[in-house]
Amino acid sequence: MKCRKIIIVLAILVSLITGCSKITEGEIYKKEFRAERSWIQMIPMVHTNGKSTWISYIPIWHHHPDEYIIGIRDLETDKTALYYVKRETYEQCEIGRMFKYEPQRGDLDKEPITKRKEES
C-alpha cells in the first residue's frame, strides 16, 4: 500500500515537471513585430524618521528594442511558446513552417528589455 502511494506521488511529480518545460521546436502559428519603445515606471519609496513619514518616487527607465517574435505550437500536445529572434531569422520564417529554437543563432526565450534607474 505504501509503495503504491509513493509510485502515484512520483508519477504526479514527473508529469508536473515535464508539463512545465517550454517547447523548443514546433510549427509557426504567428509572427509579430513590435517597434522599439521606451517608458518610465515610477516606483514609490516610503521613508520614515520615527516622527514623520514621506514618499519619494524612483523613476525606472524601461527600453524595448525592435522585437521580432515567432510563436510556435507543438503539433502533438498543442503547447505553445514565444521566441524573440533577429530580423533576418524573422524574415525567413513563414506561418505553417517548422521552427527550432537555437540560442547560438541569437534566439531569445525571454523578452529583450533593458531596465535602469533614471538619473536625476
N, CA and C atoms as an extended XYZ file, in Angstrom:
360
Properties=species:S:1:pos:R:3:atomname:S:1:resname:S:1:resid:I:1 pbc="F F F"
N         0.825       -1.196        0.000 N   MET     1
C         0.000        0.000        0.000 CA  MET     1
C         0.864        1.252        0.000 C   MET     1
N         1.888        1.288        0.862 N   LYS     2
C         2.765        2.454        0.939 CA  LYS     2
C         3.544        2.620       -0.364 C   LYS     2
N         3.964        1.540       -0.963 N   CYS     3
C         4.709        1.577       -2.228 CA  CYS     3
C         3.838        2.177       -3.339 C   CYS     3
N         2.560        1.832       -3.341 N   ARG     4
C         1.639        2.348       -4.358 CA  ARG     4
C         1.508        3.876       -4.234 C   ARG     4
N         1.428        4.378       -3.001 N   LYS     5
C         1.321        5.823       -2.773 CA  LYS     5
C         2.572        6.539       -3.273 C   LYS     5
N         3.728        5.960       -3.024 N   ILE     6
C         4.985        6.557       -3.480 CA  ILE     6
C         5.021        6.611       -5.001 C   ILE     6
N         4.595        5.546       -5.652 N   ILE     7
C         4.579        5.500       -7.120 CA  ILE     7
C         3.622        6.560       -7.673 C   ILE     7
N         2.463        6.723       -7.060 N   ILE     8
C         1.495        7.725       -7.509 CA  ILE     8
C         2.069        9.133       -7.356 C   ILE     8
N         2.691        9.401       -6.216 N   VAL     9
C         3.291       10.723       -5.985 CA  VAL     9
C         4.402       10.982       -7.000 C   VAL     9
N         5.243        9.988       -7.254 N   LEU    10
C         6.319       10.153       -8.236 CA  LEU    10
C         5.759       10.396       -9.642 C   LEU    10
N         4.704        9.697      -10.002 N   ALA    11
C         4.087        9.890      -11.318 CA  ALA    11
C         3.532       11.311      -11.455 C   ALA    11
N         2.921       11.813      -10.400 N   ILE    12
C         2.390       13.187      -10.422 CA  ILE    12
C         3.535       14.185      -10.557 C   ILE    12
N         4.608       13.991       -9.803 N   LEU    13
C         5.755       14.892       -9.882 CA  LEU    13
C         6.382       14.890      -11.270 C   LEU    13
N         6.537       13.719      -11.863 N   VAL    14
C         7.108       13.623      -13.208 CA  VAL    14
C         6.219       14.341      -14.218 C   VAL    14
N         4.913       14.185      -14.108 N   SER    15
C         4.013       14.846      -15.051 CA  SER    15
C         4.044       16.358      -14.860 C   SER    15
N         4.195       16.830      -13.628 N   LEU    16
C         4.301       18.272      -13.389 CA  LEU    16
C         5.599       18.836      -13.954 C   LEU    16
N         6.687       18.123      -13.750 N   ILE    17
C         7.982       18.590      -14.242 CA  ILE    17
C         8.000       18.623      -15.765 C   ILE    17
N         7.538       17.582      -16.410 N   THR    18
C         7.547       17.561      -17.872 CA  THR    18
C         6.501       18.507      -18.439 C   THR    18
N         5.436       18.775      -17.708 N   GLY    19
C         4.399       19.681      -18.177 CA  GLY    19
C         4.833       21.135      -18.142 C   GLY    19
N         5.848       21.464      -17.364 N   CYS    20
C         6.300       22.846      -17.224 CA  CYS    20
C         7.410       23.202      -18.199 C   CYS    20
N         7.948       22.234      -18.907 N   SER    21
C         9.049       22.533      -19.813 CA  SER    21
C         8.528       23.264      -21.051 C   SER    21
N         9.320       24.194      -21.531 N   LYS    22
C         8.955       25.011      -22.689 CA  LYS    22
C         9.366       24.277      -23.963 C   LYS    22
N         8.474       24.260      -24.947 N   ILE    23
C         8.816       23.591      -26.195 CA  ILE    23
C         9.877       24.409      -26.934 C   ILE    23
N        10.739       23.734      -27.659 N   THR    24
C        11.802       24.413      -28.399 CA  THR    24
C        11.692       24.192      -29.901 C   THR    24
N        10.712       23.400      -30.303 N   GLU    25
C        10.537       23.108      -31.727 CA  GLU    25
C         9.056       22.954      -32.004 C   GLU    25
N         8.611       23.494      -33.135 N   GLY    26
C         7.208       23.365      -33.476 CA  GLY    26
C         6.840       24.150      -34.719 C   GLY    26
N         5.552       24.112      -35.040 N   GLU    27
C         5.024       24.804      -36.215 CA  GLU    27
C         4.807       26.283      -35.876 C   GLU    27
N         5.195       27.162      -36.781 N   ILE    28
C         4.987       28.596      -36.576 CA  ILE    28
C         3.510       28.891      -36.788 C   ILE    28
N         2.866       29.442      -35.764 N   TYR    29
C         1.448       29.783      -35.890 CA  TYR    29
C         1.222       31.289      -35.889 C   TYR    29
N         2.256       32.072      -35.490 N   LYS    30
C         2.101       33.527      -35.564 CA  LYS    30
C         3.464       34.195      -35.610 C   LYS    30
N         3.467       35.368      -36.249 N   LYS    31
C         4.641       36.233      -36.301 CA  LYS    31
C         4.174       37.619      -35.883 C   LYS    31
N         4.993       38.285      -35.086 N   GLU    32
C         4.607       39.614      -34.628 CA  GLU    32
C         5.845       40.504      -34.562 C   GLU    32
N         5.687       41.741      -35.020 N   PHE    33
C         6.742       42.739      -34.902 CA  PHE    33
C         6.275       43.822      -33.946 C   PHE    33
N         7.117       44.180      -32.990 N   ARG    34
C         6.833       45.286      -32.072 CA  ARG    34
C         7.950       46.310      -32.221 C   ARG    34
N         7.574       47.537      -32.560 N   ALA    35
C         8.560       48.596      -32.758 CA  ALA    35
C         9.222       48.977      -31.430 C   ALA    35
N        10.416       49.501      -31.541 N   GLU    36
C        11.171       49.961      -30.378 CA  GLU    36
C        10.337       50.937      -29.557 C   GLU    36
N        10.449       50.801      -28.228 N   ARG    37
C         9.695       51.693      -27.362 CA  ARG    37
C        10.403       51.808      -26.013 C   ARG    37
N        10.159       52.922      -25.357 N   SER    38
C        10.709       53.163      -24.026 CA  SER    38
C         9.618       53.751      -23.155 C   SER    38
N         9.702       53.504      -21.862 N   TRP    39
C         8.748       54.066      -20.921 CA  TRP    39
C         9.383       54.136      -19.542 C   TRP    39
N         8.801       54.970      -18.692 N   ILE    40
C         9.321       55.154      -17.346 CA  ILE    40
C         8.267       54.718      -16.331 C   ILE    40
N         8.707       53.930      -15.370 N   GLN    41
C         7.847       53.466      -14.286 CA  GLN    41
C         8.284       54.185      -13.010 C   GLN    41
N         7.344       54.742      -12.291 N   MET    42
C         7.656       55.437      -11.044 CA  MET    42
C         7.381       54.484       -9.870 C   MET    42
N         8.424       54.146       -9.129 N   ILE    43
C         8.323       53.229       -8.001 CA  ILE    43
C         8.276       54.061       -6.709 C   ILE    43
N         7.194       53.959       -5.922 N   PRO    44
C         7.138       54.721       -4.670 CA  PRO    44
C         8.043       54.103       -3.600 C   PRO    44
N         8.710       54.956       -2.850 N   MET    45
C         9.569       54.504       -1.765 CA  MET    45
C         9.137       55.254       -0.507 C   MET    45
N         8.769       54.510        0.531 N   VAL    46
C         8.285       55.110        1.775 CA  VAL    46
C         9.467       55.288        2.726 C   VAL    46
N         9.592       56.497        3.283 N   HIS    47
C        10.658       56.817        4.237 CA  HIS    47
C        10.021       57.228        5.556 C   HIS    47
N        10.745       56.989        6.639 N   THR    48
C        10.282       57.461        7.940 CA  THR    48
C        11.497       57.779        8.810 C   THR    48
N        11.334       58.753        9.683 N   ASN    49
C        12.403       59.086       10.626 CA  ASN    49
C        11.940       58.859       12.065 C   ASN    49
N        10.823       58.208       12.230 N   GLY    50
C        10.268       57.947       13.543 CA  GLY    50
C         9.178       58.937       13.935 C   GLY    50
N         9.239       60.134       13.370 N   LYS    51
C         8.239       61.155       13.690 CA  LYS    51
C         7.308       61.408       12.513 C   LYS    51
N         7.861       61.369       11.336 N   SER    52
C         7.035       61.617       10.151 CA  SER    52
C         7.382       60.612        9.059 C   SER    52
N         6.466       60.477        8.124 N   THR    53
C         6.620       59.554        7.001 CA  THR    53
C         6.428       60.333        5.715 C   THR    53
N         7.235       60.032        4.715 N   TRP    54
C         7.075       60.680        3.415 CA  TRP    54
C         7.389       59.681        2.313 C   TRP    54
N         6.932       60.000        1.128 N   ILE    55
C         7.108       59.122       -0.036 CA  ILE    55
C         7.922       59.861       -1.082 C   ILE    55
N         8.899       59.168       -1.629 N   SER    56
C         9.614       59.688       -2.793 CA  SER    56
C         9.429       58.666       -3.911 C   SER    56
N         9.593       59.117       -5.118 N   TYR    57
C         9.403       58.233       -6.274 CA  TYR    57
C        10.715       58.047       -7.005 C   TYR    57
N        11.001       56.798       -7.342 N   ILE    58
C        12.221       56.468       -8.074 CA  ILE    58
C        11.818       56.106       -9.502 C   ILE    58
N        12.295       56.855      -10.493 N   PRO    59
C        11.960       56.526      -11.877 CA  PRO    59
C        12.838       55.374      -12.388 C   PRO    59
N        12.199       54.376      -12.973 N   ILE    60
C        12.907       53.248      -13.597 CA  ILE    60
C        12.617       53.312      -15.097 C   ILE    60
N        13.668       53.406      -15.889 N   TRP    61
C        13.553       53.524      -17.336 CA  TRP    61
C        13.564       52.125      -17.951 C   TRP    61
N        12.583       51.827      -18.777 N   HIS    62
C        12.477       50.541      -19.487 CA  HIS    62
C        12.662       50.805      -20.975 C   HIS    62
N        13.502       50.008      -21.604 N   HIS    63
C        13.699       50.155      -23.051 CA  HIS    63
C        13.547       48.798      -23.723 C   HIS    63
N        12.667       48.750      -24.713 N   HIS    64
C        12.472       47.552      -25.536 CA  HIS    64
C        13.009       47.864      -26.930 C   HIS    64
N        13.969       47.089      -27.434 N   PRO    65
C        14.402       47.300      -28.812 CA  PRO    65
C        13.329       46.762      -29.764 C   PRO    65
N        13.507       46.944      -31.073 N   ASP    66
C        12.602       46.295      -32.029 CA  ASP    66
C        12.548       44.806      -31.691 C   ASP    66
N        11.336       44.258      -31.633 N   GLU    67
C        11.180       42.854      -31.268 CA  GLU    67
C        10.538       42.082      -32.423 C   GLU    67
N        11.196       41.018      -32.831 N   TYR    68
C        10.690       40.118      -33.866 CA  TYR    68
C        10.324       38.821      -33.162 C   TYR    68
N         9.027       38.538      -33.112 N   ILE    69
C         8.524       37.433      -32.291 CA  ILE    69
C         7.967       36.320      -33.172 C   ILE    69
N         8.358       35.104      -32.842 N   ILE    70
C         7.859       33.905      -33.527 CA  ILE    70
C         7.094       33.082      -32.503 C   ILE    70
N         5.836       32.767      -32.795 N   GLY    71
C         5.031       31.900      -31.933 CA  GLY    71
C         4.990       30.509      -32.534 C   GLY    71
N         5.350       29.498      -31.733 N   ILE    72
C         5.328       28.119      -32.234 CA  ILE    72
C         4.378       27.265      -31.408 C   ILE    72
N         3.915       26.179      -32.041 N   ARG    73
C         2.974       25.247      -31.410 CA  ARG    73
C         3.467       23.828      -31.650 C   ARG    73
N         3.461       23.026      -30.581 N   ASP    74
C         3.799       21.612      -30.697 CA  ASP    74
C         2.610       20.912      -31.346 C   ASP    74
N         2.853       20.170      -32.393 N   LEU    75
C         1.770       19.531      -33.140 CA  LEU    75
C         1.084       18.408      -32.364 C   LEU    75
N         1.793       17.791      -31.425 N   GLU    76
C         1.209       16.672      -30.675 CA  GLU    76
C         0.461       17.131      -29.423 C   GLU    76
N         1.051       18.078      -28.679 N   THR    77
C         0.461       18.467      -27.395 CA  THR    77
C        -0.292       19.792      -27.456 C   THR    77
N        -0.118       20.545      -28.516 N   ASP    78
C        -0.741       21.868      -28.689 CA  ASP    78
C        -0.164       22.908      -27.723 C   ASP    78
N         0.969       22.603      -27.077 N   LYS    79
C         1.646       23.596      -26.238 CA  LYS    79
C         2.245       24.661      -27.139 C   LYS    79
N         2.313       25.900      -26.628 N   THR    80
C         2.855       26.996      -27.420 CA  THR    80
C         4.014       27.667      -26.688 C   THR    80
N         4.821       28.414      -27.450 N   ALA    81
C         5.934       29.175      -26.885 CA  ALA    81
C         6.232       30.348      -27.808 C   ALA    81
N         6.772       31.399      -27.227 N   LEU    82
C         7.187       32.567      -27.999 CA  LEU    82
C         8.698       32.690      -27.935 C   LEU    82
N         9.301       33.076      -29.070 N   TYR    83
C        10.741       33.306      -29.135 CA  TYR    83
C        11.005       34.627      -29.819 C   TYR    83
N        12.014       35.329      -29.330 N   TYR    84
C        12.427       36.616      -29.875 CA  TYR    84
C        13.661       36.356      -30.733 C   TYR    84
N        13.551       36.672      -32.015 N   VAL    85
C        14.603       36.329      -32.963 CA  VAL    85
C        15.145       37.586      -33.639 C   VAL    85
N        16.248       37.416      -34.362 N   LYS    86
C        16.812       38.520      -35.135 CA  LYS    86
C        15.946       38.766      -36.373 C   LYS    86
N        16.066       39.949      -36.916 N   ARG    87
C        15.258       40.337      -38.078 CA  ARG    87
C        15.428       39.354      -39.246 C   ARG    87
N        16.665       38.944      -39.518 N   GLU    88
C        16.935       38.029      -40.638 CA  GLU    88
C        16.189       36.703      -40.457 C   GLU    88
N        16.206       36.183      -39.246 N   THR    89
C        15.502       34.927      -38.956 CA  THR    89
C        13.999       35.123      -39.128 C   THR    89
N        13.483       36.226      -38.614 N   TYR    90
C        12.054       36.553      -38.697 CA  TYR    90
C        11.596       36.590      -40.163 C   TYR    90
N        12.393       37.223      -41.010 N   GLU    91
C        12.026       37.355      -42.428 CA  GLU    91
C        12.054       36.020      -43.161 C   GLU    91
N        12.866       35.076      -42.700 N   GLN    92
C        12.943       33.757      -43.335 CA  GLN    92
C        11.815       32.831      -42.899 C   GLN    92
N        11.195       33.127      -41.785 N   CYS    93
C        10.151       32.261      -41.236 CA  CYS    93
C         8.800       32.543      -41.882 C   CYS    93
N         8.033       31.472      -42.076 N   GLU    94
C         6.681       31.585      -42.624 CA  GLU    94
C         5.726       30.797      -41.738 C   GLU    94
N         4.512       31.331      -41.591 N   ILE    95
C         3.492       30.634      -40.809 CA  ILE    95
C         3.219       29.276      -41.466 C   ILE    95
N         3.145       28.244      -40.632 N   GLY    96
C         2.921       26.883      -41.127 CA  GLY    96
C         4.200       26.089      -41.266 C   GLY    96
N         5.345       26.758      -41.280 N   ARG    97
C         6.632       26.078      -41.369 CA  ARG    97
C         7.103       25.685      -39.977 C   ARG    97
N         8.108       24.847      -39.903 N   MET    98
C         8.676       24.406      -38.629 CA  MET    98
C         9.771       25.378      -38.183 C   MET    98
N         9.893       25.536      -36.864 N   PHE    99
C        10.899       26.419      -36.281 CA  PHE    99
C        11.556       25.686      -35.122 C   PHE    99
N        12.875       25.853      -35.001 N   LYS   100
C        13.607       25.274      -33.880 CA  LYS   100
C        14.387       26.380      -33.188 C   LYS   100
N        14.197       26.503      -31.886 N   TYR   101
C        14.894       27.489      -31.067 CA  TYR   101
C        16.379       27.165      -31.030 C   TYR   101
N        17.209       28.145      -31.417 N   GLU   102
C        18.660       27.959      -31.421 CA  GLU   102
C        19.328       29.175      -30.782 C   GLU   102
N        19.714       29.081      -29.506 N   PRO   103
C        20.336       30.221      -28.820 CA  PRO   103
C        21.618       30.705      -29.500 C   PRO   103
N        22.389       29.791      -30.101 N   GLN   104
C        23.636       30.185      -30.750 CA  GLN   104
C        23.382       31.068      -31.982 C   GLN   104
N        22.171       31.029      -32.519 N   ARG   105
C        21.785       31.876      -33.662 CA  ARG   105
C        21.385       33.269      -33.168 C   ARG   105
N        21.176       33.393      -31.868 N   GLY   106
C        20.775       34.673      -31.304 CA  GLY   106
C        19.324       34.694      -30.857 C   GLY   106
N        18.631       33.544      -30.938 N   ASP   107
C        17.244       33.468      -30.488 CA  ASP   107
C        17.191       33.652      -28.971 C   ASP   107
N        16.159       34.351      -28.502 N   LEU   108
C        15.963       34.569      -27.071 CA  LEU   108
C        14.632       33.963      -26.652 C   LEU   108
N        14.588       33.381      -25.452 N   ASP   109
C        13.323       32.830      -24.963 CA  ASP   109
C        12.627       33.792      -24.011 C   ASP   109
N        13.272       34.940      -23.721 N   LYS   110
C        12.659       35.969      -22.886 CA  LYS   110
C        12.715       37.300      -23.617 C   LYS   110
N        11.768       38.155      -23.291 N   GLU   111
C        11.685       39.456      -23.935 CA  GLU   111
C        12.953       40.278      -23.682 C   GLU   111
N        13.556       40.819      -24.748 N   PRO   112
C        14.750       41.643      -24.560 CA  PRO   112
C        14.348       43.017      -24.014 C   PRO   112
N        14.757       43.326      -22.807 N   ILE   113
C        14.395       44.592      -22.182 CA  ILE   113
C        15.569       45.067      -21.342 C   ILE   113
N        15.772       46.368      -21.338 N   THR   114
C        16.800       46.981      -20.509 CA  THR   114
C        16.098       47.835      -19.471 C   THR   114
N        16.500       47.683      -18.201 N   LYS   115
C        15.937       48.492      -17.125 CA  LYS   115
C        17.101       49.181      -16.424 C   LYS   115
N        16.905       50.473      -16.119 N   ARG   116
C        17.912       51.186      -15.351 CA  ARG   116
C        17.260       52.295      -14.558 C   ARG   116
N        17.905       52.635      -13.461 N   LYS   117
C        17.416       53.719      -12.627 CA  LYS   117
C        17.677       55.032      -13.355 C   LYS   117
N        16.658       55.858      -13.462 N   GLU   118
C        16.773       57.139      -14.162 CA  GLU   118
C        17.589       58.089      -13.295 C   GLU   118
N        18.591       58.716      -13.900 N   GLU   119
C        19.433       59.677      -13.182 CA  GLU   119
C        18.721       61.011      -13.051 C   GLU   119
N        18.839       61.654      -11.899 N   SER   120
C        18.181       62.945      -11.638 CA  SER   120
C        18.906       64.074      -12.309 C   SER   120
